[in-house]
Amino acid sequence: NQADMQQGLDGVKLALKVLNEYYAKEDKAHTAGSGAGSSIIGLLEVVESDFSKDLAEIETTEETAAAEYERQTKDNAVEKTTKTKDVEHKTKESVDLDKESAELKTDREQVQAELDAVLEYLEKIHKECDEVAETYADRKARHEAEIA
């Protein structure tokens, strides 16, 4: 956690400050173990360095994650808008095609009714106007009927 890391780093810096001030004093009330103090200060400086590095990594990771989140959010918004518009256009196209299909179906029914009427009239005309050649059997039968 970034806040915990920052708090830890601040604590280590404060400890380093206090220890450096203590070991830097000239008038010490007691004998200070300067060898132990320098090793403790060295250890705390390594801890400070590690905390600083870890804090920088956490901040970088969080900034990267936030930027990625923002980018993904924008991409999702654009994609949603695009898909919404696609749905609107496809819905409109579907309605238009349904309307056109209904018109064409009506037109086809009207044309079929006209065609049926024309074919019926043509058949009636053929019956009235076409001359059918008489077959041999018909002529023979008619001829025999005349003779008899």
C-alpha positions in Angstrom: 0.0 0.0 0.0 1.4 3.4 -1.0 0.3 5.2 2.2 1.8 2.6 4.4 5.1 2.7 2.4 5.2 6.5 2.6 4.5 6.4 6.4 7.3 3.8 6.8 9.7 5.9 4.8 8.9 9.0 6.8 9.5 7.0 10.0 12.9 5.7 8.8 13.9 9.3 7.8 12.9 10.6 11.2 14.9 7.8 12.9 17.9 8.6 10.8 17.6 12.3 11.6 17.4 11.6 15.4 20.3 9.2 15.3 22.5 11.5 13.2 21.8 14.4 15.6 22.5 12.2 18.6 25.8 10.9 17.3 26.9 14.3 16.0 26.7 16.0 19.5 29.9 16.9 21.1 28.7 17.1 24.7 27.3 13.6 25.3 26.0 12.8 28.7 27.3 9.3 28.4 29.7 7.4 26.2 28.2 6.6 22.8 29.1 3.5 21.0 29.9 5.2 17.7 30.7 1.9 15.9 27.3 0.5 16.7 25.7 3.8 15.9 27.2 3.9 12.5 26.2 0.3 11.7 22.6 1.1 12.8 22.6 4.3 10.7 24.0 2.3 7.7 21.3 -0.3 8.1 18.6 2.4 8.3 20.0 4.1 5.2 19.7 0.8 3.3 16.1 0.4 4.6 15.4 4.0 3.5 16.8 3.3 0.1 14.7 0.1 -0.2 11.6 1.9 0.9 12.2 4.7 -1.5 12.7 2.3 -4.4 9.6 0.3 -3.4 7.5 3.4 -3.1 8.6 4.6 -6.5 7.7 1.2 -8.0 4.3 1.3 -6.3 3.7 4.9 -7.6 4.7 3.9 -11.1 2.6 0.8 -11.0 -0.4 2.7 -9.8 0.1 5.5 -12.4 0.4 2.9 -15.1 -2.7 1.1 -13.9 -4.7 4.3 -13.7 -3.6 5.3 -17.2 -4.5 1.8 -18.5 -7.9 2.1 -16.7 -8.6 5.5 -18.3 -7.5 4.2 -21.7 -9.7 1.2 -21.4 -12.6 3.3 -20.2 -12.3 5.6 -23.2 -12.0 2.6 -25.5 -15.1 1.0 -24.0 -17.0 4.3 -24.4 -16.0 4.6 -28.0 -16.9 1.0 -28.7 -20.2 1.3 -26.9 -21.1 4.4 -28.9 -20.0 2.7 -32.2 -22.1 -0.4 -31.4 -25.1 1.7 -30.3 -24.9 3.6 -33.7 -24.6 0.3 -35.5 -27.7 -1.1 -33.8 -29.6 2.1 -34.7 -28.5 1.9 -38.3 -29.2 -1.8 -38.6 -32.6 -1.4 -36.9 -33.5 1.4 -39.4 -32.2 -0.7 -42.3 -34.3 -3.6 -41.1 -37.4 -1.5 -40.9 -36.8 -0.1 -44.3 -36.2 -3.6 -45.8 -39.4 -4.8 -44.1 -41.3 -1.9 -45.6 -39.8 -2.5 -49.1 -40.5 -6.2 -48.8 -44.2 -5.5 -48.0 -44.4 -3.1 -51.0 -42.8 -5.6 -53.3 -45.1 -8.4 -52.1 -48.2 -6.2 -52.7 -46.8 -5.3 -56.2 -46.2 -9.0 -56.9 -49.7 -9.8 -55.9 -51.1 -7.1 -58.2 -49.0 -8.2 -61.1 -49.9 -11.9 -60.5 -53.7 -10.9 -60.5 -53.2 -9.0 -63.8 -51.3 -12.0 -65.3 -54.0 -14.4 -64.2 -56.6 -12.2 -65.9 -54.6 -11.9 -69.1 -54.0 -15.6 -69.3 -57.7 -16.3 -68.7 -58.6 -13.9 -71.4 -56.0 -15.4 -73.7 -57.4 -18.8 -73.2 -60.9 -17.6 -73.9 -59.7 -15.9 -77.2 -57.9 -19.1 -78.2 -61.1 -21.1 -77.8 -63.0 -18.6 -79.9 -60.4 -17.8 -82.6 -58.1 -20.8 -83.0 -59.0 -23.2 -85.8 -58.3 -26.7 -84.8 -57.5 -29.1 -87.6 -59.9 -32.1 -87.7 -58.2 -35.4 -87.1 -58.6 -38.4 -89.5 -60.7 -40.3 -87.0 -63.1 -37.3 -86.7 -63.4 -36.9 -90.4 -64.0 -40.6 -90.9 -66.6 -40.7 -88.3 -68.3 -37.6 -89.7 -68.1 -39.1 -93.2 -69.6 -42.4 -92.1 -72.4 -40.5 -90.3 -73.2 -38.7 -93.5 -73.4 -42.0 -95.5 -75.5 -43.8 -93.0 
